[in-house]
Amino acid sequence: MEIINYHPRFKGRLYSLMGEFVESQLLTSRLNINDGLAVQVNAITEFNLRNIGLGLDWCTLAVEEDVPIGFATAHLYRNNASKLMSIGVVEFSGVYVDLTCRGKGIGVSLDKRLIEIAKSDPQTRKLLAAVKEGNVCGEKLKRRVGFRPTRNTYNGEDGGIYRIFQRRP
Ligand SMILES: CC(C)(COP(=O)(O)OP(=O)(O)OC[C@H]1O[C@@H](n2cnc3c(N)ncnc32)[C@H](O)[C@@H]1OP(=O)(O)O)[C@@H](O)C(=O)NCCC(=O)NCCS
């Protein structure tokens, strides 16, 4: 297994993994998504993938025998989008590992590579991640790569409560 930076030749497989990630997030939400789950998953996945293609988001891939089995994404804010997401904040927006490959340190490796990328950008001021309450693996992973919980929480559009984790670059 190796960790690499995103390359467009992996777009198809990344699309599938991102779709699984988005679907898992929507299914644990309280949104009424019974009509058109697939439509929503595709719309969000396409948006996320486009941001990577445009260079707006960073993305790392875990690749096994030339097949991506996991990804992590982050976004560097270049304007003041909100009180929390302001210029120089890097938001760790997603990390996902194929179900059959979990528990082997791949999530940690993906996030660590993203941290290196974020650190190497002179615009980076701080790293933030929102973890949904009850997502034990997500929280353990963020703690393991040096993020610590802040007092900030927000109510997600999906009805979930998210805690903001923070780390210095
Ligand atoms: C979160 C996720 C990416 C972790 O990937 P992974 O490759 O299994 O993680 P790692 O093996 O690197 O382990 C990271 C931490 O999670 C813990 N962990 C892994 N699987 C776990 C499980 N089933 N239950 C509890 N903790 C678990 C590990 O023990 C480790 O913590 P530790 O070092 O303190 O022991 C993966 O579970 C996933 O894709 N989940 C669905 C998407 C998601 O929720 N993403 C996170 C959004 S914040």
The ligand as an SDF file (V2000), in Angstrom:
LIG
                    3D

 48 50  0  0  0  0  0  0  0  0999 V2000
  -12.5060    6.9060    9.9820 C   0  0  0  0  0  0  0  0  0  0  0  0
  -11.7930    5.9630    9.0200 C   0  0  0  0  0  0  0  0  0  0  0  0
  -11.2960    6.7340    7.8020 C   0  0  0  0  0  0  0  0  0  0  0  0
  -10.6010    5.3480    9.7590 C   0  0  0  0  0  0  0  0  0  0  0  0
   -9.8350    4.6030    8.8140 O   0  0  0  0  0  0  0  0  0  0  0  0
   -8.8830    3.4010    9.2780 P   0  0  0  0  0  0  0  0  0  0  0  0
   -7.8830    3.1560    8.1960 O   0  0  0  0  0  0  0  0  0  0  0  0
   -9.6930    2.2700    9.7360 O   0  0  0  0  0  0  0  0  0  0  0  0
   -8.1770    4.0820   10.5550 O   0  0  0  0  0  0  0  0  0  0  0  0
   -6.8020    3.6770   11.2190 P   0  0  0  0  0  0  0  0  0  0  0  0
   -6.5770    2.2010   11.0780 O   0  0  0  0  0  0  0  0  0  0  0  0
   -5.7430    4.5890   10.6970 O   0  0  0  0  0  0  0  0  0  0  0  0
   -7.1210    3.9710   12.7510 O   0  0  0  0  0  0  0  0  0  0  0  0
   -7.3690    5.2800   13.2280 C   0  0  0  0  0  0  0  0  0  0  0  0
   -7.9040    5.2200   14.6360 C   0  0  0  0  0  0  0  0  0  0  0  0
   -9.2330    4.7010   14.6230 O   0  0  0  0  0  0  0  0  0  0  0  0
   -9.3160    3.5580   15.4700 C   0  0  0  0  0  0  0  0  0  0  0  0
  -10.2340    2.5990   14.8720 N   0  0  0  0  0  0  0  0  0  0  0  0
  -10.1280    1.9790   13.6770 C   0  0  0  0  0  0  0  0  0  0  0  0
  -11.1720    1.1690   13.4970 N   0  0  0  0  0  0  0  0  0  0  0  0
  -11.9430    1.2800   14.6110 C   0  0  0  0  0  0  0  0  0  0  0  0
  -13.1690    0.6910   15.0270 C   0  0  0  0  0  0  0  0  0  0  0  0
  -13.8320   -0.1850   14.2630 N   0  0  0  0  0  0  0  0  0  0  0  0
  -13.6930    1.0630   16.2160 N   0  0  0  0  0  0  0  0  0  0  0  0
  -13.0690    1.9550   16.9990 C   0  0  0  0  0  0  0  0  0  0  0  0
  -11.8960    2.5510   16.6530 N   0  0  0  0  0  0  0  0  0  0  0  0
  -11.3460    2.1990   15.4800 C   0  0  0  0  0  0  0  0  0  0  0  0
   -7.9280    3.0180   15.5430 C   0  0  0  0  0  0  0  0  0  0  0  0
   -7.7470    2.2510   16.6990 O   0  0  0  0  0  0  0  0  0  0  0  0
   -7.0950    4.2730   15.5450 C   0  0  0  0  0  0  0  0  0  0  0  0
   -7.0590    4.8820   16.8080 O   0  0  0  0  0  0  0  0  0  0  0  0
   -5.8890    4.5820   17.8500 P   0  0  0  0  0  0  0  0  0  0  0  0
   -4.6180    4.8130   17.1190 O   0  0  0  0  0  0  0  0  0  0  0  0
   -6.1380    5.5870   18.9250 O   0  0  0  0  0  0  0  0  0  0  0  0
   -6.0560    3.1740   18.2700 O   0  0  0  0  0  0  0  0  0  0  0  0
  -12.7420    4.7960    8.5790 C   0  0  0  0  0  0  0  0  0  0  0  0
  -13.2910    4.1930    9.7210 O   0  0  0  0  0  0  0  0  0  0  0  0
  -13.8690    5.2550    7.6690 C   0  0  0  0  0  0  0  0  0  0  0  0
  -13.7160    5.3140    6.4390 O   0  0  0  0  0  0  0  0  0  0  0  0
  -15.0620    5.5850    8.2640 N   0  0  0  0  0  0  0  0  0  0  0  0
  -16.2110    6.0800    7.4950 C   0  0  0  0  0  0  0  0  0  0  0  0
  -16.0360    7.5540    7.0690 C   0  0  0  0  0  0  0  0  0  0  0  0
  -15.8120    8.4750    8.2670 C   0  0  0  0  0  0  0  0  0  0  0  0
  -16.5320    8.4210    9.2550 O   0  0  0  0  0  0  0  0  0  0  0  0
  -14.7930    9.3440    8.1470 N   0  0  0  0  0  0  0  0  0  0  0  0
  -14.3950   10.2270    9.2250 C   0  0  0  0  0  0  0  0  0  0  0  0
  -15.0880   11.5480    9.1550 C   0  0  0  0  0  0  0  0  0  0  0  0
  -14.4560   12.5940   10.5010 S   0  0  0  0  0  0  0  0  0  0  0  0
  1  2  1  0
  2  3  1  0
  2  4  1  0
  2 36  1  0
  4  5  1  0
  5  6  1  0
  6  7  2  0
  6  8  1  0
  6  9  1  0
  9 10  1  0
 10 11  2  0
 10 12  1  0
 10 13  1  0
 13 14  1  0
 14 15  1  0
 15 16  1  0
 15 30  1  0
 16 17  1  0
 17 18  1  0
 17 28  1  0
 18 19  1  0
 18 27  1  0
 19 20  2  0
 20 21  1  0
 21 22  1  0
 21 27  2  0
 22 23  1  0
 22 24  2  0
 24 25  1  0
 25 26  2  0
 26 27  1  0
 28 29  1  0
 28 30  1  0
 30 31  1  0
 31 32  1  0
 32 33  2  0
 32 34  1  0
 32 35  1  0
 36 37  1  0
 36 38  1  0
 38 39  2  0
 38 40  1  0
 40 41  1  0
 41 42  1  0
 42 43  1  0
 43 44  2  0
 43 45  1  0
 45 46  1  0
 46 47  1  0
 47 48  1  0
M  END
$$$$
